[in-house]
Amino acid sequence: MARSREPLSSLLLYHLFKWSVVSPMLHVYFRSRTYGANHVPQQGNLVVVANHASDFDPPILSSCVRRPVSYMAKEELFRVPVLSPAIRLYGAYPVKRGSADRSALREAMKQLDQGWAVGIFLQGTRTPDGRIPDPKLGAALIAAKTQAPLLPVSIWGTHLIFKESKWPRPIPLTIRIGQPIAPPPSTDRAGLESVTAHCTDVIHQMHDLGR
């Protein structure tokens, strides 16, 4: 039976890191604004989909949706004695190089079964302007297999943090969270493409609003 919430130890670590590090950074240094936080289901399966422009995006996204968000991480990180248990508690799951698609799918579904929200950047990598020119179908496939809703999130401003600077600039950030989107009814490719395109369009519409 799937859990409705993340493990208690992970929830405690999430809130500790959020309120001691991420939240002060967001509100003081980056003067962030978040819209639509009331759209986030606080229990049950959830696939959070977003644009991606910076390494700052994962902790920002997790903080702003007000529940822990699990992400894939390189398998090598889980061989580090102190780091491995910490990132596991925070929701990271290992993915082998060279088999990322199959491994990520399997591990993401395990995380959902444990009550986590799973975060996926639709482009699969960072883009210089924060837009999504070539969205991948992985998020829609996971949603279809688990019948988890997809939550579209736009992160605006992180693409400018390191523009012409080696030190993170205090760029005002804006995070917009859309309404949950129903998962595809099956793993049929046409359905996956349709839902992925819809998620991308919603994120771009929010991103275009800027600050």
N, C-alpha and C positions, 0 to 999 in steps of 0.2 A: 504493500500500500504506500502510495506517494505521500511524503510529508507536506504539510501546508506552509511550514516556515523553515528557514535555514537552521542548522544546528546551533544550540545555545552558545557554545564557545565561540563560534564564528560571529554571531550577533554581537557578543560582548567586544570582540576584537574590532569589529566594524565600527561600533559606536566610539570606542576609545580612539581609534585612528582618525575617524571623521571629526570629532569635536576637538581633538588636540592638535591636529595638523591640517587636514583638508579644509574644513569650514573656515578657520581663521584666514588661511591663505586665499580662499575664494572671496570672502566678504571684505577683507581688509586690503589685501594686495591687489587683487583683480577686480574688486568692486562689482561682483557678479550679480546678475538678476536671473531669477528662475520663474518661468511662467508654466502653468499647467501641472504643477506637482499633484494636484487633486485628481488627476487622471490616472495615477499609478495604482494598480491593484497591490495591496500590501500582503496578500497571501496567495498561494497557489502558483502554478507554472506561469512563467512569463519570459518571453524572448525580447530583450531590449535591443532595438536596432538604431544605429546612429551614423552620422558622418564622422570622419576621423582626419585630424590635421596635426596632432601633437601627442607626445608621450604623456602630457598632462590629462588627456581625455579620459582614460579609464577611471582614475580616482574622482575626477570631477563628475562623471556620469553617475557613478555609484553614490556619491554624496547627494546629488540633486534629486535622484529618484527616491531617496529616503528609505532604501533597503539595500542590502548587499547585492552586488552584481558580480557573477563569476565569469572569468575570462580564461582563455587558453594561454599557456605559457610554454616556452621551450623546455623540452624534457631535461636538458642539462641543468637547469636551475634546481631541479628536484633532487640532484645529487649533492647539493651543498648542505651540510649537516644542520646548521642553524636556520638557513633560509628556507629549506624545504618545508618543515612543519608550519612555519609562519605563513608562507604563501598559500599552503593548503587550507589553513584555518580561514584565510581571507578569501577563499573561493577559487584560487587558481587551479587549473588542471593540466596535466602534462600532455603534450602533443609531440609525436616523433617527427623529425624532419624527413621529408620525402614521402610521408604518408599522411600529411596534415588533414586532407579532406575526410578520409575514413575515420581516422583517430579522433579528430575534432567532433565529428558527428556523434560517435559512440560516447565520448566523455561528456559532451554537452547534455546528452540525454540522461546520463547518470546524475549530473548535477541538478537537472530539473526534477528528477525523481526524489532528490534529497531536499527539495523545497527551495532551491536557489532560483533567483532570476539569472538568466544567462545573457551576457552582453556580446553582441556581434556587430562589428563595423562592416557595413554593407560593401564597401569597396574592397575590404580585405587588407588594405594597407593605407598609409597616410597619403593625403593629397595636398598640394601646396595652397589651395584655395578653400579647402574644407567641403568641396562638393563631391558628388558621387557619379563620375562619368561612366563607370562600368560595374554596376552592382552585381554581386554574386548571389547565387540561389540558395546558399547554405542555410541562411536564417529561415527562409520560407520552408525548406525541406525539414528542418528540425521542428518547426512549428506544426507542419502537417503530420509528422510522425507522432508528436506528443499532444497535438490539439491544444497547444499553448497559444494565447493571443500574442500578437506582436505590438510592442510599444515604440512608436517612432519618436526619436529625440534629435533635435538640432542643437549642435554646440557651435556657437558663433564667437569668433575672436581668437581662438587658440592658434589659428594659422598665422597670426601676427606676433605671437609671443617672442619668437626668435628671429623675426625679420630684421636683417641688418644688425644683429646683435648676438653676442655669445652668452649674454646674461638675460634671463627671462624678463621681458619688459612688462610693466604693470598695465597691460591692455584690459580695458573693461570687457568682461565676458557676459554673454547672454545665452541662457539655456532655455529652450522651449520644448515642452513635452506635449505631444499630441494625444488624441483619443486612441485607445487600444484598437487594433485592427484584427478582425477575425482571421484565424489561420486558414490555409487552403484546405478544402475538404478531403483532398487526396494528394498523393505525390506525383500526379500527372504533371508533366513539364509545363504545359500551357498554364495550368493553375498556379504553379510556382512562379512563373514569369510574370503573371498578372499581379499577384500579391506583392512580389518584389518591386515591380514598377510603381505600384500604388504607394508602398512605403517610401520609396525614393522620392516620388512627387511630393508627398506630404512633408518630408524632411526638407526638400529644396524650398518649398513654399514658406516654411518657418524660417529657414536660413536667410532667404531673400529679405526678410523683415529687418535684418541687421540688429543693431543695438536697440 
